[in-house]
């Protein structure tokens, strides 16, 4: 028993690396959480249908012994929902070292700008600690074919930097849509599972899924794997002083050896 207490104390004293997922309600954040944790996909989809009232902290484990830091993924409530839930959740944002912002590429307006502003405040206005995911790319094939993925990323950042309502930070002071470095912080994404890429009415058509997958590869649309690899690479570089490594982060964000019931999930 004493050994268990010592192990628990050691875990509590380990440096924590916090990766937060933020965004407007129903932008696809829960689908990403399901990919990056052991959370059952059907539970994630159920959670997406209503706004949670707390920050959900997923304590992720790494199958490697190379890191001295613990990794936690924080699922924040939708930032455009109930103001009371949002304000309460924001008290926990000091735990985040990096934020994945998930917005819907179908509609980039005030809600999306608000989400990016909140995320930027969370990381102390250090934009290099953000990844902005313009989700739902699979529903915008015509736009991609007409304009291309790079132009859509530029347009998304331009819309985010549009003049606000005068009651918050102006993103144009932090981002430049003509800067390649800033554009790299914005990616077109699709977090829909492979078996849901094709609408039910079209699933009987041969090659329908392959066509969508080919379209996304052609236009550089990121799936959860690309998000996972980017976050692991950037966070490992930024948090090098904690002893966390890219390999340890990849293991924590992709390890499926444990069942959902064994995950450590805490409501904050």
N, C-alpha and C positions, 0 to 999 in steps of 0.2 A: 504493500500500500504506500509506503514511504517513497518507493521508486516512482510510482504513478504521480504522487504529489510533486516530486522533483521535476519530472518530465513536464507536468502541466505548468509549473512555475517557469521553467526554461522557455516553453512556448510563449508564455505571456510576456517574457522579457525580450523576445526576439524583435528586431526592427520590423515594422509593418509597411508593406508596399500596398497602397490603396489605389485600385483602378475603378473609376466610377463610370456608370452608364447613365446618361441623362438625355432628355428630349421631350418634345410634346407628346401628349397622350396619343396612342394608336399610330405611332410612326414606325413601329417595327422593333422597338427596343427589347421587348420580351422575347422575340424570336432570336435575337443575338445572344441574350442572356442564356437561353436554352442551349445554344451552340457552345458557349464558353464555359458552362458549368455542367453539372450532372443533372440539372433540372429536367424533368420529363417534359417533352415538347408539348403534350396535350395540356399539362398544367400551366405551362408558359402561355399557351394560347388562351386558356381560361383567364389567367391573370390579366391578359391584355384587354379583356372586355370590361374591366372596371379599374378605377384608379385606386391603388393601394394608399394607405394612410401612413406608411412608415418607410424608412430606408431598409431594404433587405440586404444583409451582409452575407455573402457566400465566402466562407473560409476555404480556400482552395489548397489542395495538397500537391506537393511536387514529388515525383518518383525518384528524384535525384537527391544526392546528399551534398551538392556543391554550394548550396545557398544557406546563409544564416538568417534570412529574412522570411517572414510569413507573407503570403499573398492573399489579398482579399478583394473580391469583386463586389462593388456596391451598386445595387439596383435602386435608383431614385424614382419616386413617384413622378408621373407625368407633370411637366412644369407648366402646362397650360390648363390644368384642371383646377380643383378646389384650392383657393388661396391659403386656407388654413393648413391643409396638408403640405402644400409647397413650402410655406414659411417654416413649418416645423422640421421638414426634411432638410432645409438649408442649414440648420444648426449643425448638421453632421458633415458638412462639406469639407471641413478642415482635415478630415481623414484621407482625402483623395490626393494622390500625387499626379494622376493622369486622368483625363476625362474623354470618354468616347461619346460624342454627341450624335444622336440618331434623329434625323429630321426626314420628313417625307419630301422627296423630290417632286412630287405632284403639286405641292403647294408650298412655296417658300415666301412667307410673309411675316407678319408681326410675331406670331407664335414661335416660328423658327428663330427669328432674331432674338427673342427673349430667352430661348433655350441656350443659344450660343453665348449670350451675355452672361447668363448665370454660370455657365461652364467656365467662361473666361475669368470671372470673379473667383471661382473655386480654386483655380490654379494661380492666383495672384497676378493675373493679366499676362502670364507667360504663355503665349499662343503655341509655343512648341510642345506644350503639354496637352494639346488638344488634337483629336482626330474628328473631323466633321463628316458624317456619313449621310449622303443624300440617298435615301433608301427608296425602294419601290422601282428600281430601274427596269425590272421585268415588265412593268406596266407602261413603259414609255418608249417602246421600240421604234415607233415612227419618228420621234424626236431624235433618237440616237442615229438613225439611218440618215436623217436630213442634216443634222448639225455635227454629229460626232461627240464622243464622250468628253474630250478635252474642252470643247466649246461649252458644253453643258455645265461642266465644273466651273468654268469662268463665269458663266451667267449666274450660277447659283451663288458664288461668292459676291458677285455684283449686287444681287438682290439682297443678300444678307447685309451688305454695306450701305444699302439705301438709307436715306435720311429717316431717322426714327421719329418718335413723338415728342422728343425734347425732355423726356423724364427718365432717361437712363443713359448708359454709355453708348457712344456712337461707334459701331464696329469699324467704320471707315478710318478711325484713328489708329486701328490696330492691324487691319488687313488691307492689302493692295491687290485687287483682282488681276493686275498685270504682272505681279511678281511670281515667278516660277516656284519659289520656296513657299509662298503662301498658298498657291494652288495645290501644292503637294499635301497640304493639310486638309484638303477637301477631296473626297472620293465618292464616285457613284457606286452604290452598293445594292445588293439583293440578298436578303436574309431568309427568304422563303425556302423551306426544305425542298429537296429535289423532287419528291413525290407530289409537291403542290405547285410546281412551276407551271403546269398546264391546267387551264380551267377544266372542271369536271366534264363539261360538254364536249371537249376536244381530246380527251385522253385516249379515245379509241383510235385516233388518227396516228398512223405509223410515223415515227420520226419527229413528232411534235416537240417532245422534250429536248431531243438533240438539237433541234433548230434554235430553241431558246438558249440552251447552253452555249452553242456556237456564237450566237449573237452577243452574249455577254462577254465571252472571251475576246471577240473581235473588237469590242469597244472598251475593253479594260475595266469592266464592272467587277468590283471586288465582292467575293463571297466571304463568309465568316473566316475561312482559312487565311485569306490575305489580311484581314483585320487582326487576327491572332498573331500572325508573324510580324506585322508592323508594330503592334503594341509591345510585343516581347522585345523587339530590337531597340525601340526608342526608350522604353522604360528602363531596360537594363543599362543603357548608356547614361541616362539621367540619374539613376539610383545606384550607380556603381559603388558609392561609399557604403551602402548597406550590405554589400556582399552578394546581392542578387545578380544572377547571370541570365543571359538570353535563353540558355538551355533550360534553366530552372523555371523560367516564366513560361516557356513553351510547354513544358511538362505539366505545369499547374493548370494551364488553360486548355489543354487538349487531353489530359489523362482521363480515360473512361473505365479504369479498372475498378472503381468503387461504385456501389449502387447509390441511387438517389437518397435512400434513407440514411446512408452513412455520411452524407455531407453535413458540414456544420453550417446551419443557416440561422442567423440571428436577426430579429426585428429590432431596429434602433428607434 
